[in-house]
């Protein structure tokens, strides 16, 4: 299990400006931080088949202390597909996977955390190929 101590952000819709399509500067900074953390983790390069990712988002500061529950399922903020996109792109751009299309299966979970900063936990798995010859 790998851990990145960064509050997850969903991938926003690209913006259209006079110089073409672009992403917001805050999202670009988020993705660059992901790439740096992934590089520090020294994950072996492989074409992994499966990713299991857990995204932990802190409660808003206005939440009453009596309402804080650690690892509470997050249902109301962003879609799972939008938050996994940034992680998969960062895995590709950091060289862990050649192309994030290699993932044929994903398990995505999102939770609230009582911690001040969110985090991303993930596991990568390569399935055994039963058709490969055994030496």
C-alpha positions in Angstrom: 0.0 0.0 0.0 1.4 3.4 -1.0 0.5 6.6 0.7 0.6 10.2 -0.6 -0.2 12.9 2.1 -2.0 15.3 -0.2 -5.7 16.2 -0.1 -7.3 14.7 -3.2 -8.7 16.9 -5.9 -11.0 15.9 -8.7 -10.0 16.5 -12.3 -11.8 19.6 -13.4 -13.3 20.2 -16.9 -10.7 21.8 -19.1 -11.2 25.5 -19.6 -11.2 27.2 -23.0 -9.1 30.4 -23.3 -7.8 32.5 -26.1 -4.7 30.3 -26.3 -6.7 27.0 -26.4 -7.7 24.4 -23.8 -6.1 24.4 -20.4 -6.5 23.2 -16.8 -6.5 25.5 -13.8 -3.2 26.4 -12.2 -4.3 24.9 -8.9 -5.0 21.6 -10.6 -1.7 21.7 -12.4 0.1 22.3 -9.1 -1.8 19.4 -7.5 -0.8 17.0 -10.3 2.8 18.1 -10.1 2.8 17.4 -6.3 1.3 13.9 -7.0 4.1 13.2 -9.6 6.8 14.3 -7.1 5.4 12.1 -4.3 5.0 9.1 -6.7 8.7 9.5 -7.8 9.7 9.5 -4.1 7.8 6.3 -3.5 10.1 4.5 -6.0 7.3 2.3 -7.3 8.6 -0.4 -9.7 7.7 0.3 -13.3 5.2 -2.2 -14.7 2.0 -2.4 -16.7 -0.2 -3.0 -13.7 -3.7 -4.4 -14.2 -5.5 -3.3 -11.1 -5.5 -0.2 -8.9 -7.2 0.1 -5.5 -7.3 3.7 -4.4 -8.7 5.3 -1.3 -9.1 9.0 -1.2 -9.4 10.8 2.2 -10.8 14.3 2.3 -10.8 16.5 5.5 -14.1 17.8 6.8 -14.8 21.4 6.2 -13.6 23.6 9.1 -17.2 24.6 9.8 -18.2 21.0 10.7 -19.2 20.6 14.4 -16.8 18.3 16.4 -19.7 16.1 17.3 -20.3 15.4 13.6 -16.8 14.3 12.8 -16.5 10.6 12.0 -13.1 9.3 10.7 -13.3 7.2 7.5 -16.9 8.2 6.9 -18.0 7.4 3.3 -17.9 10.6 1.1 -21.0 10.7 -1.1 -21.7 14.4 -1.7 -18.5 16.1 -3.0 -17.1 14.7 -6.3 -17.4 11.6 -8.5 -15.0 8.7 -8.1 -14.1 8.8 -11.8 -13.0 12.5 -11.5 -10.7 11.8 -8.6 -9.0 8.7 -9.9 -8.1 10.4 -13.2 -5.5 12.7 -11.6 -3.8 9.7 -9.8 -3.8 7.6 -13.0 -2.4 10.4 -15.1 0.3 11.1 -12.4 1.3 7.4 -12.4 1.7 7.6 -16.2 3.6 10.9 -16.1 6.0 9.7 -13.4 6.8 6.6 -15.4 5.3 3.9 -13.1 3.0 2.8 -16.0 3.6 3.3 -19.6 -0.1 4.1 -20.2 -2.9 4.3 -17.7 -5.0 2.4 -20.2 -3.3 -0.7 -18.8 -5.6 -0.7 -15.8 -8.4 -3.2 -16.6 -9.9 -3.0 -13.1 -10.2 -0.3 -10.5 -11.6 -0.1 -6.9 -12.2 3.5 -5.9 -13.3 4.6 -2.4 -13.6 8.1 -0.9 -13.9 9.0 2.7 -13.9 11.9 5.1 -11.0 12.1 7.5 -10.7 13.9 10.8 -7.1 14.7 9.9 -6.2 18.3 8.9 -4.8 17.2 5.6 -6.2 14.5 3.3 -4.4 11.6 1.8 -4.4 9.1 -1.0 -3.7 5.4 -0.4 -3.3 3.0 -3.3 -2.2 -0.4 -4.3 -1.1 -1.6 -7.7 -1.4 -5.3 -8.8 -0.3 -7.2 -11.8 -2.5 -10.3 -12.5 -0.8 -13.6 -13.3 -1.2 -14.7 -16.9 -2.2 -18.3 -16.8 -1.1 -18.6 -20.5 2.5 -17.6 -20.0 4.9 -20.5 -20.2 6.4 -21.6 -16.9 10.2 -22.0 -17.0 
